[in-house]
Every structure is written in C-alpha cells, then in structure tokens.
Amino acid sequence: MKPARTVEEVARDLAAAHRRADPDIQQIFMIADPAGAEVRLLEVSSSVGNTGSVMPFRFSARPDLDVPFPSVVILLSPEEKEQLDRQELHLPATWGSSPRLVPIG
C-alpha cells in the first residue's frame, strides 16, 4: 500500500506541474490550511491580466491522478501581487486575517 501524501507534497507537485504549463509563472506560494484539508496555492504570472481582484479557482480532489486533496488556486498578475503586498487586495477571509505565504516550486 502506498503511503499517504501530505498537503505540502501535493502542493509541490501541483506547483511543478503549473510551472511546466505556464512558463510565465514568476512565483508560487503555498498558504497553509490549518485543517490540512486542502491545497492552497497563489501563483504570480505575467500571462494573466490585471483584474484588480482575487478570484479563487477551486478543484476537486483527484485521487486517480494522485491528488488526494481538493485545491484552491489564485492567479495574480505581478501588479496584483504588489497590491496584495500593500494590502490593497486581500486573500479570502476564510483563510484568516494574515495568512503566511510560503514560497514553493
């Protein structure tokens, strides 16, 4: 039997796959889920437009693809990441008041 994968392991694999799919990705961050129930990624790419908003994209778990957790991906332009850093944009309120961004990938 294959050992269970952690949220961080899955996040790193997803980040690597996303980098292969979008060579314009400049940064990828993992945001910890205190419950350990989902993968949360924030990706900064020059291939996305600047909408001035944070829009999470949710995906179901895909155990058949070795992704046993649901995931949430937020795509930001470099300008939007700067707005997030200046607290002009905000991550989902359900993620807490100041979630820590951990660089991965």
TORBA-731720 format. One record per residue (C-alpha): residue number from 1; residue in three letters; x, y, z. Coordinates in nm, 4 decimals. Each point is the difference from the previous one (the first is absolute). Layout:
// TORBA-731720
<resi=NUM	resn=ALA	xx=X	yy=Y	zz=Z>;
...
//
This chain:
// TORBA-731720
<resi=1	resn=MET	xx=0.0000	yy=0.0000	zz=0.0000>;
<resi=2	resn=LYS	xx=0.1288	yy=0.3439	zz=-0.0949>;
<resi=3	resn=PRO	xx=0.0625	yy=0.2383	zz=0.2942>;
<resi=4	resn=ALA	xx=-0.2344	yy=0.2964	zz=0.0292>;
<resi=5	resn=ARG	xx=0.1272	yy=0.3243	zz=-0.1525>;
<resi=6	resn=THR	xx=0.0031	yy=0.3241	zz=0.1951>;
<resi=7	resn=VAL	xx=-0.1637	yy=0.3251	zz=-0.1080>;
<resi=8	resn=GLU	xx=0.3478	yy=0.1515	zz=-0.0445>;
<resi=9	resn=GLU	xx=0.1171	yy=-0.2854	zz=-0.2255>;
<resi=10	resn=VAL	xx=-0.3096	yy=0.0358	zz=-0.2160>;
<resi=11	resn=ALA	xx=0.0432	yy=0.3797	zz=-0.0076>;
<resi=12	resn=ARG	xx=0.3600	yy=-0.0347	zz=-0.1204>;
<resi=13	resn=ASP	xx=-0.1024	yy=-0.2434	zz=-0.2741>;
<resi=14	resn=LEU	xx=-0.2835	yy=0.2264	zz=-0.1141>;
<resi=15	resn=ALA	xx=0.2310	yy=0.3018	zz=0.0023>;
<resi=16	resn=ALA	xx=0.2515	yy=-0.1855	zz=-0.2184>;
<resi=17	resn=ALA	xx=-0.2745	yy=-0.1021	zz=-0.2434>;
<resi=18	resn=HIS	xx=-0.1322	yy=0.3561	zz=-0.0156>;
<resi=19	resn=ARG	xx=0.3507	yy=0.1341	zz=-0.0710>;
<resi=20	resn=ARG	xx=0.0337	yy=-0.2443	zz=-0.2883>;
<resi=21	resn=ALA	xx=-0.3387	yy=0.1088	zz=-0.1376>;
<resi=22	resn=ASP	xx=0.0638	yy=0.3754	zz=0.0398>;
<resi=23	resn=PRO	xx=0.3617	yy=0.1054	zz=-0.0557>;
<resi=24	resn=ASP	xx=-0.0981	yy=0.3591	zz=0.0910>;
<resi=25	resn=ILE	xx=-0.0555	yy=-0.0928	zz=0.3664>;
<resi=26	resn=GLN	xx=0.2372	yy=0.2104	zz=0.2080>;
<resi=27	resn=GLN	xx=-0.0905	yy=-0.1142	zz=0.3511>;
<resi=28	resn=ILE	xx=-0.2115	yy=-0.2676	zz=0.1669>;
<resi=29	resn=PHE	xx=-0.0972	yy=0.0099	zz=0.3658>;
<resi=30	resn=MET	xx=-0.1743	yy=-0.2530	zz=0.2198>;
<resi=31	resn=ILE	xx=-0.2431	yy=0.1305	zz=0.2596>;
<resi=32	resn=ALA	xx=-0.0426	yy=-0.2442	zz=0.2867>;
<resi=33	resn=ASP	xx=-0.3442	yy=-0.1371	zz=0.0723>;
<resi=34	resn=PRO	xx=-0.0143	yy=-0.0420	zz=0.3804>;
<resi=35	resn=ALA	xx=-0.2344	yy=-0.2966	zz=-0.0451>;
<resi=36	resn=GLY	xx=0.2368	yy=-0.1648	zz=-0.2493>;
<resi=37	resn=ALA	xx=-0.2978	yy=-0.0726	zz=-0.2220>;
<resi=38	resn=GLU	xx=0.0903	yy=0.1833	zz=-0.3215>;
<resi=39	resn=VAL	xx=0.2926	yy=0.1238	zz=-0.2064>;
<resi=40	resn=ARG	xx=0.0092	yy=0.3799	zz=-0.0304>;
<resi=41	resn=LEU	xx=0.2238	yy=0.1555	zz=-0.2637>;
<resi=42	resn=LEU	xx=0.0570	yy=0.3589	zz=-0.1027>;
<resi=43	resn=GLU	xx=0.1696	yy=0.0312	zz=-0.3384>;
<resi=44	resn=VAL	xx=0.1466	yy=0.3182	zz=-0.1468>;
<resi=45	resn=SER	xx=0.0206	yy=-0.0039	zz=-0.3783>;
<resi=46	resn=SER	xx=0.0500	yy=0.2604	zz=-0.2672>;
<resi=47	resn=SER	xx=-0.2317	yy=-0.2065	zz=-0.2209>;
<resi=48	resn=VAL	xx=-0.3097	yy=0.1100	zz=0.1953>;
<resi=49	resn=GLY	xx=-0.1664	yy=0.3365	zz=-0.0318>;
<resi=50	resn=ASN	xx=-0.0377	yy=0.2542	zz=0.2763>;
<resi=51	resn=THR	xx=-0.3608	yy=-0.0143	zz=0.1222>;
<resi=52	resn=GLY	xx=0.0620	yy=0.1684	zz=0.3347>;
<resi=53	resn=SER	xx=-0.1751	yy=-0.2825	zz=0.1819>;
<resi=54	resn=VAL	xx=0.0797	yy=-0.3308	zz=0.1647>;
<resi=55	resn=MET	xx=-0.1948	yy=-0.2869	zz=-0.1513>;
<resi=56	resn=PRO	xx=0.0593	yy=-0.3481	zz=0.1444>;
<resi=57	resn=PHE	xx=-0.0369	yy=-0.2959	zz=-0.2379>;
<resi=58	resn=ARG	xx=-0.1087	yy=-0.3166	zz=0.1789>;
<resi=59	resn=PHE	xx=0.0770	yy=-0.3522	zz=-0.1164>;
<resi=60	resn=SER	xx=-0.1218	yy=-0.3314	zz=0.1361>;
<resi=61	resn=ALA	xx=0.2339	yy=-0.2640	zz=0.1313>;
<resi=62	resn=ARG	xx=0.1230	yy=-0.2353	zz=-0.2723>;
<resi=63	resn=PRO	xx=0.1215	yy=-0.3169	zz=0.1719>;
<resi=64	resn=ASP	xx=0.0220	yy=-0.1611	zz=-0.3445>;
<resi=65	resn=LEU	xx=0.2738	yy=0.2557	zz=-0.0825>;
<resi=66	resn=ASP	xx=0.1680	yy=-0.0338	zz=0.3410>;
<resi=67	resn=VAL	xx=-0.1565	yy=0.3273	zz=0.1221>;
<resi=68	resn=PRO	xx=-0.1900	yy=-0.1135	zz=0.3114>;
<resi=69	resn=PHE	xx=-0.0933	yy=0.3526	zz=0.1160>;
<resi=70	resn=PRO	xx=-0.2226	yy=0.2661	zz=-0.1510>;
<resi=71	resn=SER	xx=0.1959	yy=0.3059	zz=-0.1058>;
<resi=72	resn=VAL	xx=-0.0478	yy=0.3730	zz=-0.0322>;
<resi=73	resn=VAL	xx=0.2133	yy=0.2041	zz=-0.2400>;
<resi=74	resn=ILE	xx=0.0124	yy=0.3792	zz=-0.0124>;
<resi=75	resn=LEU	xx=0.1645	yy=0.1479	zz=-0.3089>;
<resi=76	resn=LEU	xx=0.1349	yy=0.3523	zz=0.0301>;
<resi=77	resn=SER	xx=0.1879	yy=0.2277	zz=-0.2338>;
<resi=78	resn=PRO	xx=0.3250	yy=0.1462	zz=0.1364>;
<resi=79	resn=GLU	xx=-0.1833	yy=0.3314	zz=0.0514>;
<resi=80	resn=GLU	xx=-0.2747	yy=-0.1733	zz=0.1984>;
<resi=81	resn=LYS	xx=0.2622	yy=-0.1732	zz=0.2159>;
<resi=82	resn=GLU	xx=0.1422	yy=0.3444	zz=0.0800>;
<resi=83	resn=GLN	xx=-0.3522	yy=0.1159	zz=0.0891>;
<resi=84	resn=LEU	xx=-0.0358	yy=-0.3044	zz=0.2259>;
<resi=85	resn=ASP	xx=0.3329	yy=0.0844	zz=0.1654>;
<resi=86	resn=ARG	xx=-0.1245	yy=0.3566	zz=0.0612>;
<resi=87	resn=GLN	xx=-0.3260	yy=-0.1430	zz=0.1399>;
<resi=88	resn=GLU	xx=-0.2020	yy=0.1596	zz=-0.2784>;
<resi=89	resn=LEU	xx=-0.1176	yy=-0.3497	zz=-0.0992>;
<resi=90	resn=HIS	xx=-0.0902	yy=-0.2740	zz=0.2473>;
<resi=91	resn=LEU	xx=-0.0021	yy=-0.3767	zz=0.0000>;
<resi=92	resn=PRO	xx=-0.3290	yy=-0.1751	zz=0.0864>;
<resi=93	resn=ALA	xx=-0.1190	yy=0.0956	zz=0.3485>;
<resi=94	resn=THR	xx=-0.0470	yy=-0.3692	zz=0.0846>;
<resi=95	resn=TRP	xx=0.3802	yy=-0.0374	zz=-0.0227>;
<resi=96	resn=GLY	xx=0.0507	yy=0.2237	zz=0.3028>;
<resi=97	resn=SER	xx=0.0984	yy=0.3623	zz=0.0446>;
<resi=98	resn=SER	xx=0.3642	yy=-0.0343	zz=-0.1025>;
<resi=99	resn=PRO	xx=0.0800	yy=-0.3399	zz=-0.1516>;
<resi=100	resn=ARG	xx=0.3695	yy=-0.0705	zz=-0.0462>;
<resi=101	resn=LEU	xx=0.1230	yy=-0.0443	zz=-0.3581>;
<resi=102	resn=VAL	xx=0.2628	yy=-0.2734	zz=-0.0247>;
<resi=103	resn=PRO	xx=0.2006	yy=-0.0005	zz=-0.3262>;
<resi=104	resn=ILE	xx=0.0000	yy=-0.3414	zz=-0.1709>;
<resi=105	resn=GLY	xx=0.0809	yy=-0.1443	zz=-0.3391>;
//
